[in-house]
Amino acid sequence: MDPEPPEPNADSDRTLDSDRISDASAFLSALRLSDSFLPVGGYTASYGLEQYINEDRIEDGDDLRELIAAYLRRVVGPCETVALANAHAASAAGDLEALLAVDERLHAVTMPREFRESSTKAGAKLCELLAETDTKDGAEGSDETESDGSDLESAFADAVAADETPCHYPVAFGVVAQARGLSRREACLAHAHSFVTGLLGAAQRLGRFGHTEIQSALAALEPAITAVCERHVDDEPDAMVSFAPLAEIMGMRHERAGRRLFMS
């Protein structure tokens, strides 16, 4: 005799529906935060790439891919990903003091002035933009997580407005990503992808590379994006470090360059 089918469970169905909506909302938030359409000023920054091209240090697509891969290994992974992951964790814990400490350390280890200015301007703009466009009622997820994330996000925005913290972009990104349901790993991947597409877009706008070559570079860099995020997502804040001497020199030279399309 065949067993009778289980009785429908309305509570279980509602839970599954809620989980699907929450996952969809987090995924859409990741797309939004990593999109160049997001008006935080990222399109004005090349992080020294413009100077590399001005000095003819990049000749072809292979050079471009190698340079961006080096950025990922030496700056984005051990510095910005660590900052973002720990900002995400501090946001989840509602720990404003820990969050501000992460922001201060990132400021201290970012050497070129242009890099600091680009990052803090973008971070402040992200906080400002989301305060104007997002509401607590618009976020999905559990009530407790939403409340904690929104409260910490508001407290961080207040600290930024009071000039109590630099508000670097990876830190702000970690806070808003956590409040919108992204995991630490997802937030790190979204940010690293956004960084790479930003540099590739800068290279294209400088007139040296076409659409197809840029897309080929992006596809080739995907394993590097994943690798640096996996390697550094669980690092502690005191592990945050950047070691890219030539990139920093290019950034410093760019500050004094007579011909500039980008802010950094």
Residue pairs with C-beta under 8 A, 6 or more apart in sequence:
21 140
22 140
22 141
22 142
22 181
23 181
24 140
25 139
25 140
25 141
25 180
25 181
26 140
26 141
26 180
26 181
26 182
26 186
29 177
29 180
29 181
29 182
30 177
30 182
30 186
30 187
30 189
30 190
32 38
33 173
33 176
33 177
33 190
33 191
33 194
34 190
34 191
34 193
34 194
34 197
35 194
36 42
36 43
36 194
36 197
36 198
36 201
38 126
38 129
39 125
39 129
40 122
40 125
40 126
40 129
40 169
41 118
41 121
41 122
41 125
41 263
42 122
42 169
42 194
42 198
43 198
43 201
43 202
44 118
44 262
44 263
44 264
45 118
45 122
45 198
45 202
45 262
45 263
45 264
46 199
46 202
46 203
46 206
46 254
46 261
46 262
46 264
47 71
47 115
47 118
47 199
47 247
47 251
47 264
48 112
48 115
48 247
48 248
48 250
48 251
48 254
48 264
49 58
49 67
49 199
49 202
49 203
49 206
49 250
49 262
50 202
50 206
50 254
50 257
50 260
50 261
50 262
51 250
51 251
51 253
51 254
51 257
52 58
52 67
52 250
53 203
53 206
53 208
54 257
54 259
55 250
55 253
57 63
57 250
58 64
58 67
58 203
58 208
61 209
61 213
61 216
61 217
64 200
64 203
64 209
64 217
65 217
65 220
65 221
68 196
68 199
68 200
68 217
68 221
69 221
69 224
70 244
70 247
71 195
71 199
71 244
71 247
72 192
72 195
72 196
72 221
72 224
72 225
72 228
73 224
73 228
74 242
74 243
74 244
74 247
75 242
75 244
75 247
76 191
76 192
76 195
76 228
77 192
77 228
77 229
77 231
77 232
78 228
78 232
78 235
78 239
78 240
78 241
78 242
78 243
79 106
79 109
79 110
79 240
79 241
79 242
80 106
80 170
80 191
80 195
81 170
81 188
81 191
81 192
81 228
81 229
81 232
81 233
81 235
82 232
82 235
82 236
82 237
82 239
82 240
83 102
83 103
83 105
83 106
83 168
83 170
83 171
83 174
83 237
83 240
84 170
84 171
84 173
84 174
84 177
84 187
84 188
84 191
85 174
85 184
85 187
85 188
85 232
85 233
85 234
85 235
86 98
86 102
86 174
86 235
86 236
86 237
86 240
87 99
87 102
87 103
87 170
87 171
87 172
87 173
87 174
87 175
87 178
88 174
88 175
88 177
88 178
88 182
88 184
88 187
89 98
89 184
90 96
90 98
90 99
90 102
90 152
90 174
90 175
91 99
91 149
91 152
91 153
91 156
91 174
91 175
91 178
91 179
92 145
92 148
92 149
92 178
94 148
94 151
94 152
95 152
96 152
96 155
96 156
96 159
98 237
99 152
99 156
99 171
99 175
100 159
100 164
100 165
101 237
102 171
102 237
102 240
103 165
103 166
103 167
103 168
103 171
104 165
104 166
105 237
105 238
105 240
106 119
106 166
106 168
106 170
106 171
106 240
107 116
107 120
107 166
107 168
109 240
109 241
109 242
110 116
110 119
110 168
110 242
111 242
111 248
111 251
112 248
112 251
112 252
112 255
112 264
113 252
113 255
114 251
114 252
114 254
114 255
114 263
114 264
115 248
115 251
115 264
116 166
116 168
117 263
117 264
118 169
118 263
118 264
119 168
119 169
119 170
120 166
120 167
120 168
120 169
122 169
122 172
123 160
123 166
123 167
123 168
123 169
123 170
123 171
123 172
123 173
124 160
124 167
124 172
126 169
126 172
126 173
126 176
127 153
127 156
127 157
127 160
127 167
127 172
127 176
130 153
130 176
131 157
136 146
136 147
136 150
139 146
139 149
139 150
139 179
139 180
139 181
140 146
140 181
141 180
141 181
145 181
146 179
149 175
149 178
149 179
149 180
150 179
152 175
152 179
153 175
153 176
153 179
156 165
156 167
156 172
156 175
159 165
160 167
170 191
173 187
173 190
173 191
174 184
174 187
177 186
177 187
177 190
177 191
178 184
178 187
182 190
184 233
185 229
185 230
185 233
188 229
188 232
188 233
189 225
189 226
189 229
192 225
192 228
192 229
193 225
196 218
196 221
196 225
197 218
200 209
200 214
200 217
200 218
201 214
202 262
203 209
203 214
204 210
204 211
204 214
205 261
206 261
209 217
232 239
242 248
251 264
254 260
254 262
254 264
